[in-house]
Amino acid sequence: MSGKKWILFFVIPYILIGTILYLFASPETISTIFRLINLSALIALITYLYKTKIKKTLYSSMKKKQNDYDDLKKHHKELIHEEKILSQKLENQYQLCSSLLKKVDSWKSCFDIQQEKILKEKKILVEKTKLKLEKQKLLVTNKKLYNEVKSKSLKEVTEQLKKQFSSSQKQEKYMSDLFGLIGKNEQ
């Protein structure tokens, strides 16, 4: 209601009722009636202010708080759901991690076994190579000794034969036979 309507509905009747009562009623009755009128005017004013100003603000505030509460409740449920999903993912990651660790341990043990096997084979190969080298050295030494002995023996035999066979015909025949025999033995 606007200000003019208040004047029409409350102030003017208030004054008229007061004047009429002053003429015909006792002061106690007038006081009681005005108290009732004042009380009803106060109630009407409070009701008017509540309906026009306070009710809208209060309802909008309540509505806003209710919407905020609903949004927070919804967000809370989403967070709980997201937490469950993340918890499950984390558990899956832990399981995957433990599985990978087991595989790595298994691969490491296999690798260690292979390394040991390779080291053993390497040692065996080194030993075989050492033995082969020693045999080779022995063969080379034997060959050198054989060649030295052969050349010395040939010289000595040749000298002895020359001394024994002074005639040139005998000497040449025995020498050629001997060299032929030695040549066959070398091959």
CYANA upper distance limits for C-alpha pairs under 8 A (distance plus 0.5 A):
  1 MET  CA      5 LYS  CA      6.73
  1 MET  CA      6 TRP  CA      7.50
  2 SER  CA      6 TRP  CA      7.19
  3 GLY  CA      7 ILE  CA      7.04
  4 LYS  CA      8 LEU  CA      6.83
  5 LYS  CA      9 PHE  CA      6.51
  6 TRP  CA     10 PHE  CA      6.04
  6 TRP  CA     11 VAL  CA      7.35
  7 ILE  CA     11 VAL  CA      5.28
  7 ILE  CA     12 ILE  CA      6.65
  8 LEU  CA     12 ILE  CA      6.21
  8 LEU  CA     13 PRO  CA      8.02
  9 PHE  CA     13 PRO  CA      7.05
 10 PHE  CA     14 TYR  CA      6.39
 10 PHE  CA     41 ALA  CA      7.89
 11 VAL  CA     15 ILE  CA      6.77
 12 ILE  CA     16 LEU  CA      6.73
 13 PRO  CA     17 ILE  CA      6.39
 14 TYR  CA     18 GLY  CA      6.58
 14 TYR  CA     37 ILE  CA      8.20
 15 ILE  CA     19 THR  CA      6.70
 16 LEU  CA     20 ILE  CA      6.70
 17 ILE  CA     21 LEU  CA      6.51
 18 GLY  CA     22 TYR  CA      6.53
 18 GLY  CA     30 ILE  CA      8.05
 18 GLY  CA     34 PHE  CA      8.10
 19 THR  CA     23 LEU  CA      7.02
 20 ILE  CA     24 PHE  CA      7.00
 21 LEU  CA     25 ALA  CA      5.58
 21 LEU  CA     26 SER  CA      8.45
 21 LEU  CA     30 ILE  CA      6.65
 22 TYR  CA     26 SER  CA      7.94
 22 TYR  CA     27 PRO  CA      8.07
 22 TYR  CA     30 ILE  CA      7.42
 25 ALA  CA     29 THR  CA      6.82
 25 ALA  CA     30 ILE  CA      6.82
 26 SER  CA     30 ILE  CA      6.70
 27 PRO  CA     31 SER  CA      6.51
 28 GLU  CA     32 THR  CA      6.65
 29 THR  CA     33 ILE  CA      6.56
 30 ILE  CA     34 PHE  CA      6.53
 31 SER  CA     35 ARG  CA      6.60
 32 THR  CA     36 LEU  CA      6.80
 33 ILE  CA     37 ILE  CA      6.57
 34 PHE  CA     38 ASN  CA      6.29
 35 ARG  CA     39 LEU  CA      6.41
 36 LEU  CA     40 SER  CA      6.53
 37 ILE  CA     41 ALA  CA      6.48
 38 ASN  CA     42 LEU  CA      6.44
 39 LEU  CA     43 ILE  CA      6.56
 40 SER  CA     44 ALA  CA      6.45
 41 ALA  CA     45 LEU  CA      6.51
 42 LEU  CA     46 ILE  CA      6.55
 43 ILE  CA     47 THR  CA      6.46
 44 ALA  CA     48 TYR  CA      6.48
 45 LEU  CA     49 LEU  CA      6.56
 46 ILE  CA     50 TYR  CA      6.42
 47 THR  CA     51 LYS  CA      6.53
 48 TYR  CA     52 THR  CA      6.50
 49 LEU  CA     53 LYS  CA      5.90
 49 LEU  CA     54 ILE  CA      6.92
 50 TYR  CA     54 ILE  CA      5.10
 50 TYR  CA     55 LYS  CA      5.77
 51 LYS  CA     55 LYS  CA      5.64
 51 LYS  CA     56 LYS  CA      7.81
 52 THR  CA     56 LYS  CA      7.42
 53 LYS  CA     57 THR  CA      7.09
 54 ILE  CA     58 LEU  CA      6.24
 55 LYS  CA     59 TYR  CA      6.29
 56 LYS  CA     60 SER  CA      6.39
 57 THR  CA     61 SER  CA      6.43
 58 LEU  CA     62 MET  CA      6.46
 59 TYR  CA     63 LYS  CA      6.33
 60 SER  CA     64 LYS  CA      6.40
 61 SER  CA     65 LYS  CA      6.58
 62 MET  CA     66 GLN  CA      6.49
 63 LYS  CA     67 ASN  CA      6.55
 64 LYS  CA     68 ASP  CA      6.52
 65 LYS  CA     69 TYR  CA      6.46
 66 GLN  CA     70 ASP  CA      6.56
 67 ASN  CA     71 ASP  CA      6.50
 68 ASP  CA     72 LEU  CA      6.52
 69 TYR  CA     73 LYS  CA      6.51
 70 ASP  CA     74 LYS  CA      6.56
 71 ASP  CA     75 HIS  CA      6.47
 72 LEU  CA     76 HIS  CA      6.37
 73 LYS  CA     77 LYS  CA      6.76
 74 LYS  CA     78 GLU  CA      6.75
 75 HIS  CA     79 LEU  CA      6.58
 76 HIS  CA     80 ILE  CA      6.65
 77 LYS  CA     81 HIS  CA      6.64
 78 GLU  CA     82 GLU  CA      6.50
 79 LEU  CA     83 GLU  CA      6.39
 80 ILE  CA     84 LYS  CA      6.75
 81 HIS  CA     85 ILE  CA      6.80
 82 GLU  CA     86 LEU  CA      6.54
 83 GLU  CA     87 SER  CA      6.38
 84 LYS  CA     88 GLN  CA      6.62
 85 ILE  CA     89 LYS  CA      6.64
 86 LEU  CA     90 LEU  CA      6.45
 87 SER  CA     91 GLU  CA      6.64
 88 GLN  CA     92 ASN  CA      6.65
 89 LYS  CA     93 GLN  CA      6.61
 90 LEU  CA     94 TYR  CA      6.68
 91 GLU  CA     95 GLN  CA      6.74
 92 ASN  CA     96 LEU  CA      6.57
 93 GLN  CA     97 CYS  CA      6.40
 94 TYR  CA     98 SER  CA      6.62
 95 GLN  CA     99 SER  CA      6.58
 96 LEU  CA    100 LEU  CA      6.57
 97 CYS  CA    101 LEU  CA      6.61
 98 SER  CA    102 LYS  CA      6.68
 99 SER  CA    103 LYS  CA      6.76
100 LEU  CA    104 VAL  CA      6.52
101 LEU  CA    105 ASP  CA      6.57
102 LYS  CA    106 SER  CA      6.60
103 LYS  CA    107 TRP  CA      6.50
104 VAL  CA    108 LYS  CA      6.40
105 ASP  CA    109 SER  CA      6.65
106 SER  CA    110 CYS  CA      6.71
107 TRP  CA    111 PHE  CA      6.42
108 LYS  CA    112 ASP  CA      6.51
109 SER  CA    113 ILE  CA      6.63
110 CYS  CA    114 GLN  CA      6.63
111 PHE  CA    115 GLN  CA      6.53
112 ASP  CA    116 GLU  CA      6.64
113 ILE  CA    117 LYS  CA      6.66
114 GLN  CA    118 ILE  CA      6.54
115 GLN  CA    119 LEU  CA      6.55
116 GLU  CA    120 LYS  CA      6.64
117 LYS  CA    121 GLU  CA      6.66
118 ILE  CA    122 LYS  CA      6.46
119 LEU  CA    123 LYS  CA      6.62
120 LYS  CA    124 ILE  CA      6.68
121 GLU  CA    125 LEU  CA      6.51
122 LYS  CA    126 VAL  CA      6.51
123 LYS  CA    127 GLU  CA      6.60
124 ILE  CA    128 LYS  CA      6.61
125 LEU  CA    129 THR  CA      6.47
126 VAL  CA    130 LYS  CA      6.58
127 GLU  CA    131 LEU  CA      6.65
128 LYS  CA    132 LYS  CA      6.51
129 THR  CA    133 LEU  CA      6.46
130 LYS  CA    134 GLU  CA      6.58
131 LEU  CA    135 LYS  CA      6.62
132 LYS  CA    136 GLN  CA      6.51
133 LEU  CA    137 LYS  CA      6.57
134 GLU  CA    138 LEU  CA      6.53
135 LYS  CA    139 LEU  CA      6.51
136 GLN  CA    140 VAL  CA      6.57
137 LYS  CA    141 THR  CA      6.48
138 LEU  CA    142 ASN  CA      6.43
139 LEU  CA    143 LYS  CA      6.46
140 VAL  CA    144 LYS  CA      6.63
141 THR  CA    145 LEU  CA      6.57
142 ASN  CA    146 TYR  CA      6.35
143 LYS  CA    147 ASN  CA      6.51
144 LYS  CA    148 GLU  CA      6.57
145 LEU  CA    149 VAL  CA      6.40
146 TYR  CA    150 LYS  CA      6.28
147 ASN  CA    151 SER  CA      6.50
148 GLU  CA    152 LYS  CA      6.55
149 VAL  CA    153 SER  CA      6.19
150 LYS  CA    154 LEU  CA      6.40
151 SER  CA    155 LYS  CA      6.68
152 LYS  CA    156 GLU  CA      6.56
153 SER  CA    157 VAL  CA      6.31
154 LEU  CA    158 THR  CA      6.25
155 LYS  CA    159 GLU  CA      6.54
156 GLU  CA    160 GLN  CA      6.57
157 VAL  CA    161 LEU  CA      6.39
158 THR  CA    162 LYS  CA      6.51
158 THR  CA    175 MET  CA      8.24
159 GLU  CA    163 LYS  CA      6.72
160 GLN  CA    164 GLN  CA      6.55
161 LEU  CA    165 PHE  CA      6.19
161 LEU  CA    171 GLN  CA      7.56
162 LYS  CA    166 SER  CA      6.35
162 LYS  CA    171 GLN  CA      7.07
165 PHE  CA    170 LYS  CA      6.65
165 PHE  CA    171 GLN  CA      5.83
166 SER  CA    170 LYS  CA      8.24
166 SER  CA    171 GLN  CA      7.28
167 SER  CA    171 GLN  CA      6.70
168 SER  CA    172 GLU  CA      6.56
169 GLN  CA    173 LYS  CA      6.80
170 LYS  CA    174 TYR  CA      6.67
171 GLN  CA    175 MET  CA      6.52
172 GLU  CA    176 SER  CA      6.64
173 LYS  CA    177 ASP  CA      6.80
174 TYR  CA    178 LEU  CA      6.47
175 MET  CA    179 PHE  CA      6.53
176 SER  CA    180 GLY  CA      6.59
177 ASP  CA    181 LEU  CA      6.74
178 LEU  CA    182 ILE  CA      6.71
179 PHE  CA    183 GLY  CA      6.52
180 GLY  CA    184 LYS  CA      6.80
181 LEU  CA    185 ASN  CA      6.96
182 ILE  CA    186 GLU  CA      6.89
183 GLY  CA    187 GLN  CA      7.08
